[in-house]
């Protein structure tokens, strides 16, 4: 896209001049047609038609419009601001390579399109609680430059017949109109297996609807789903994703690296037995390891010491073990 045209578009958006924005958008559409990007041009024209049908709005309002629930107009999506995105992950090498492949394909999507190829854009992350699925979604949004929009199941789900499906359609339409990293956390809420004995017709319709929307979604962003479960999910769901990634619990090496990263802002005792401490945390989730490191740092500060030592980490470990023992 022409750099001058981009600058003019951004100035028009900043000034709130909707007519100027539309003129510039039309020029962008024509430019995409000239270079053979027919599909993109059609999608952009569709967005312009939708905006006209909705009536005149300011440019910022047009860009920020978010879908709302059918009954009470509550927002169906929550956008996570860029400055709140976590993106530093400690993963086994094989899992890290698969994340990098998704990010590289997204960055090279124009080159891939010239050869009739599509990047992976429907991603399923699954694994035990605390393993880093939400962190994985935030990392993908950060590294692709896409806004992260999280589905709000508290407003999406409705007890009224057909409303959940209508809300879900709005969510996918919004993701198609405005590229984003659409995040369906705990997607098993929607995608329970159709083979469950207690299944009712509405559950089957919602699952079928989700499968269809995933199958036909053609947005330029990513759809990222996450779940703690795999056995309760409809098996057809797995086939709708381009990439299915199991996020494992951290091994000893990953635990040690996580401790180093978590305590990087603190001085640490040279005699600190990193490996022994990592082995003592074997079996913990990534979030628990981070929690131990943070609590150890706090304990060090509160005790008036300048360096985090073994005693601080073992104190934090004892706290987390006691909490697990007290849990119902």
GITA-V939378 format. One record per backbone hydrogen bond with DSSP energy under -1.0 kcal/mol. NH is the residue of the N-H (numbers start at 1). CO is the residue of the C=O. If there is no record, write none. Layout:
nh=NH co=CO
nh=NH co=CO
//
This chain:
nh=6 co=2
nh=7 co=3
nh=8 co=4
nh=9 co=5
nh=10 co=6
nh=11 co=7
nh=12 co=8
nh=13 co=9
nh=14 co=10
nh=15 co=11
nh=17 co=12
nh=18 co=16
nh=21 co=17
nh=22 co=18
nh=23 co=19
nh=24 co=20
nh=25 co=21
nh=26 co=22
nh=27 co=23
nh=28 co=24
nh=29 co=25
nh=30 co=26
nh=31 co=27
nh=32 co=28
nh=33 co=29
nh=34 co=30
nh=35 co=31
nh=36 co=33
nh=37 co=32
nh=38 co=36
nh=41 co=37
nh=42 co=38
nh=43 co=39
nh=44 co=40
nh=45 co=41
nh=46 co=42
nh=47 co=43
nh=48 co=44
nh=49 co=45
nh=50 co=46
nh=51 co=47
nh=52 co=48
nh=53 co=49
nh=54 co=50
nh=55 co=52
nh=62 co=58
nh=63 co=59
nh=64 co=60
nh=69 co=74
nh=73 co=69
nh=76 co=67
nh=78 co=150
nh=80 co=148
nh=84 co=81
nh=85 co=82
nh=96 co=92
nh=97 co=93
nh=98 co=94
nh=99 co=95
nh=100 co=96
nh=101 co=97
nh=102 co=98
nh=103 co=99
nh=104 co=100
nh=105 co=101
nh=106 co=102
nh=107 co=103
nh=108 co=104
nh=109 co=106
nh=112 co=108
nh=113 co=109
nh=114 co=110
nh=115 co=112
nh=116 co=113
nh=117 co=112
nh=123 co=223
nh=124 co=243
nh=125 co=225
nh=126 co=245
nh=127 co=227
nh=131 co=128
nh=136 co=132
nh=137 co=133
nh=138 co=134
nh=139 co=135
nh=140 co=136
nh=141 co=137
nh=142 co=138
nh=143 co=139
nh=144 co=140
nh=145 co=141
nh=146 co=141
nh=149 co=181
nh=150 co=78
nh=151 co=183
nh=152 co=76
nh=153 co=151
nh=155 co=152
nh=156 co=152
nh=157 co=153
nh=163 co=160
nh=166 co=162
nh=167 co=163
nh=168 co=164
nh=169 co=165
nh=170 co=166
nh=171 co=167
nh=172 co=168
nh=173 co=169
nh=174 co=170
nh=175 co=171
nh=176 co=172
nh=177 co=173
nh=178 co=174
nh=181 co=147
nh=182 co=222
nh=183 co=149
nh=184 co=224
nh=187 co=226
nh=189 co=186
nh=190 co=187
nh=191 co=187
nh=193 co=232
nh=196 co=193
nh=199 co=196
nh=204 co=200
nh=205 co=201
nh=206 co=202
nh=207 co=203
nh=208 co=204
nh=209 co=205
nh=210 co=206
nh=211 co=207
nh=212 co=208
nh=213 co=209
nh=214 co=210
nh=215 co=211
nh=216 co=212
nh=222 co=180
nh=223 co=121
nh=224 co=182
nh=225 co=123
nh=226 co=184
nh=227 co=125
nh=234 co=191
nh=237 co=234
nh=240 co=237
nh=241 co=238
nh=242 co=122
nh=243 co=122
nh=245 co=124
nh=247 co=126
nh=255 co=251
nh=256 co=252
nh=257 co=253
nh=258 co=254
nh=259 co=255
nh=260 co=256
nh=261 co=257
nh=262 co=258
nh=263 co=259
nh=264 co=261
nh=266 co=263
nh=269 co=308
nh=272 co=269
nh=274 co=272
nh=277 co=273
nh=278 co=274
nh=279 co=275
nh=280 co=276
nh=282 co=279
nh=284 co=281
nh=287 co=130
nh=289 co=285
nh=290 co=286
nh=291 co=287
nh=292 co=288
nh=293 co=289
nh=294 co=290
nh=295 co=291
nh=296 co=292
nh=297 co=293
nh=298 co=294
nh=299 co=295
nh=300 co=296
nh=301 co=297
nh=302 co=298
nh=303 co=299
nh=304 co=301
nh=305 co=300
nh=308 co=267
nh=313 co=309
nh=314 co=310
nh=315 co=311
nh=316 co=312
nh=317 co=313
nh=318 co=314
nh=319 co=315
nh=320 co=316
nh=321 co=317
nh=322 co=318
nh=323 co=319
nh=324 co=320
nh=325 co=321
nh=326 co=322
nh=327 co=323
//
